[in-house]
Amino acid sequence: MKAFVMAAGIGTRLRPLTYHIPKPLVPIVNIPVIGHLMRNLSDHGISKVMANLHYYPHMITSYLNGGKRWDLQIHYSYEKTLLGTAGGVKLQEKFFDDTFIVTSADGLSDINFSDLIKYHKSKKSIATIALKSINVKLEYGVVETDKKFKIKKFVEKPFWGDIYSDYVNTGIYVLEPEIFKYIPKNTEYDFGKQLLPKLVEKGLPVYGYLMKEYWCDVGNLQEYKKAQHDCLDGKVKVLINGEQIEPNVWVGKGTKIPKSLKIIPPVVIGRNVKLGKNCAVGNYSVIGSMSEFGNLVKINDSILWPKVKVKSHVNLNSCIIGYSAVVSESISMFEGAVLNIKV
């Protein structure tokens, strides 16, 4: 089976973290979010993937490298001008000749794609939407179904007066090639705003699949931190690289743990990290590979991306520090986000 992975978004709500990196490459427990997705697709028998690209496309193709590490064949669709979620899929219509998956590259989930596909086929659906029951937020599409989970109503990013359900659209779909005849060519066109409401209006078999697995839209800094916490708490099944040297403490290859280091789990420390004397790494901290700490550094509930340099006598609490940032000596930071600059 084939999948279309939507990886063209700019990620404005995650700025400043996404000023110089595409959203699908934002790391979750030291693995880009798109990497977690590719592993899950491969685990469920997906063999070929088409990923659409727009923002820093070379960074995504460099990381994916054709899909070899996941035993996938990954192809790329470059969109110089964004065509929307459905319009981007339409551009590669010839690639899809049978039932296929469409999913966002920047959502974290351990959804069972095999079960989703079986459900779709059992309903003889033209389009099946993976739904999640959550406390409704206005930025998500809200869906109403009948007792058999056939979609009755669909409102993308509703006003408060439009909220009539707690089922939200996760941006994960199983589709039949028949849907292409309802998508105009070379036109910006959206699944939630246009295509799905059109299919429902025409009375076509569009069903919701209420997923029980984990799903988080890594769309803003708050959700990004929540996704990290959930991984460390075991709420989502993801790969965490490194050796588990004690319960809920993972350490990558080439990282030596000084005897003076104090660790309060859960904690992830990446590969080839250099740690100074008398440092402390508090719970829910993730340290990227090839980072360097001076002496007497204390971090808690913080996410450090790879190649970060933290000088001595620094205190970081609830921070997100971007790639290659340098945090100067003898300062404290709280609830801050820094990207590739000296502080």
Secondary structure, DSSP 8 states (H G I E B T S, - for coil): -EEEEE-----GGGTTTTSSS-GGG-EETTEEHHHHHHHHHHHTT--EEEEEE-SSHHHHHHHHGGGGGGT-EEEEEE-SS--HHHHHHHHTGGG--S-EEEEETTEEE---HHHHHHHHHHTT-SEEEEEEE-S--TTS-EEEE-TT-BEEEEESS--GGG---SEEEEEEEEE-GGGGGGS-TTS---IIIIIHHHHHHTT--EEEEE--S-EEE--SHHHHHHHHHHHHTTSS-----SEEEETTEEE-TT----TT-EE-SSEEE-TT-B--TT-EE-TTEEE-TT-EE-SS-EEES-EE-TT-EE-SS-EEES-EE-TT-EE-TT-EEES-EE-SSB-
